[in-house]
């Protein structure tokens, strides 16, 4: 089971670790408002979720979880 975390200075993903991120849209969470991303910075130096093709600004409502891969 995935453990969802709020983002804080004490609780953030490991450097360069890809995580699953859930966003709040219009006051609700939707399954399609998720992405895999690395916590980083946009071109302006602002904290952002980096998907490799797009930046999403970090908000205090964001939740993230490590992606557990299946065992063979």
N, C-alpha and C positions, 0 to 999 in steps of 0.2 A: 504494500500500500504506500502511496506517495504521501510524504509529509509536506504540507504547504507552509511556507514561511513568509512573514512580513519582512520587508527590507529595512534594516537598521545598521548602524555602525558596528553592532555586535553580531549581527546575523545577515551575512551576505554570501553569495556564491564564491567558491574558490576562484582565484584568478584564472581567466581564460577557460572556465568550465561552462559548457553549454547546459542550460537549464530550461525547464518549461515555465513560461511566464503567463499568468492570468491577469487580464485587465478588467476594470469596471467600465462598462459603457452604458450611458443613460441610467446610471444608478443601479445596474444589475450586472451579474456575471453571466456570460454566455459561453458555450463550448467553442464557438468559432472566434472568440476574443482571446485566443491563446496563441503563443508562438514559441519556438525554440530560439534562444538568444544567449549572448554573453553580456555580462554587465561591463560596460565600458563608458566611452565618451563619444559624443558626436563631433563633427568637424569644428564646432564652436567651443569645445571643451566642457560641455554640459553633460551631466550624468545621463546615460541612455542605455537602453537595451539594444544591442547590435545583432541583427539577424544575418548579417553578411551582405544583405542587399538593401536594408532599410534600418533607420534608427527610430526608436520609440522613446519619448521622454519618460523618465522615472517619476512615478507618482506614489504617494504614501498609501494608496489603496492597492498597489500591485502586490501580487503574491507569486512566489517562485517555489519550484520543487526540483530536486535532483532527478534526473531521468535514470530509472533503474532498468538496465537491459536484461533480457531473459537469459537464464542459464541454459547451456546446451545439455 
